[in-house]
Amino acid sequence: MTVHSDIDRASIDRGTPQRTATQSVTLEIDGLPVTVPAGTSIMRAASLAGIAVPNFIKARTVAQANTCINHLRQIDAAIQEWALETKKAESQQVLYSDISAYLKGAVVCPAGGTTFLDSYAITTVSDKPTCVRVTKGDHPHLLPQSAN
């Protein structure tokens, strides 16, 4: 347990608004009693008590982005291998059925995808595959741009 002593805990944004309820509740967090206004989130209560809480959500988001980007690389490699073996032009349309044999295991976006088709979009041999689940935000699922 890490205790913060020199910060104004009330001013820290914890993702939930600070409550000003007239009723208070007492919680036990990590063995410590914490009294907060009713409706306060557990994360805010822990932080107000000086208990450092790891940012599990960010860690999960980053891990999902990294996994998805690796899937995009695998998909791109499958497209290139298929095109080379079947002598397809750069402008050739690509379907999942064309490349599925070149993919290893289930290739779905870990951020809620259930199938290849609800996770990824593929168009032509020359176009990079894209994730259709997470395209914006702090950790978008995008292949890095290659330097030309």
FENQUICOR-V30492 format. One record per residue. N is the residue number from 1. RES is the residue in one letter. PHI is phi as a letter, one per 20 degrees, with the letter a starting at -180 (NA if undefined). Layout:
BEGIN
[[N & RES & PHI] [N & RES & PHI]]
END
This chain:
BEGIN
[[1 & M & NA] [2 & T & d] [3 & V & d] [4 & H & e] [5 & S & d] [6 & D & d] [7 & I & d] [8 & D & e] [9 & R & f] [10 & A & f] [11 & S & e] [12 & I & f] [13 & D & f] [14 & R & d] [15 & G & n] [16 & T & c] [17 & P & f] [18 & Q & f] [19 & R & e] [20 & T & c] [21 & A & f] [22 & T & f] [23 & Q & e] [24 & S & d] [25 & V & c] [26 & T & d] [27 & L & d] [28 & E & d] [29 & I & c] [30 & D & l] [31 & G & n] [32 & L & d] [33 & P & f] [34 & V & c] [35 & T & d] [36 & V & c] [37 & P & f] [38 & A & g] [39 & G & n] [40 & T & f] [41 & S & f] [42 & I & f] [43 & M & f] [44 & R & f] [45 & A & f] [46 & A & f] [47 & S & f] [48 & L & f] [49 & A & e] [50 & G & n] [51 & I & e] [52 & A & f] [53 & V & d] [54 & P & g] [55 & N & e] [56 & F & f] [57 & I & f] [58 & K & f] [59 & A & f] [60 & R & f] [61 & T & f] [62 & V & f] [63 & A & f] [64 & Q & f] [65 & A & f] [66 & N & f] [67 & T & f] [68 & C & f] [69 & I & f] [70 & N & f] [71 & H & f] [72 & L & f] [73 & R & f] [74 & Q & f] [75 & I & f] [76 & D & f] [77 & A & f] [78 & A & f] [79 & I & f] [80 & Q & f] [81 & E & f] [82 & W & f] [83 & A & f] [84 & L & f] [85 & E & f] [86 & T & d] [87 & K & l] [88 & K & e] [89 & A & f] [90 & E & g] [91 & S & e] [92 & Q & f] [93 & Q & f] [94 & V & c] [95 & L & d] [96 & Y & g] [97 & S & f] [98 & D & f] [99 & I & d] [100 & S & g] [101 & A & f] [102 & Y & e] [103 & L & e] [104 & K & d] [105 & G & m] [106 & A & f] [107 & V & d] [108 & V & c] [109 & C & f] [110 & P & f] [111 & A & e] [112 & G & o] [113 & G & f] [114 & T & d] [115 & T & c] [116 & F & g] [117 & L & f] [118 & D & e] [119 & S & d] [120 & Y & c] [121 & A & d] [122 & I & c] [123 & T & c] [124 & T & c] [125 & V & g] [126 & S & f] [127 & D & e] [128 & K & f] [129 & P & f] [130 & T & c] [131 & C & e] [132 & V & e] [133 & R & e] [134 & V & c] [135 & T & d] [136 & K & c] [137 & G & o] [138 & D & f] [139 & H & c] [140 & P & f] [141 & H & e] [142 & L & c] [143 & L & f] [144 & P & f] [145 & Q & f] [146 & S & e] [147 & A & f] [148 & N & d]]
END
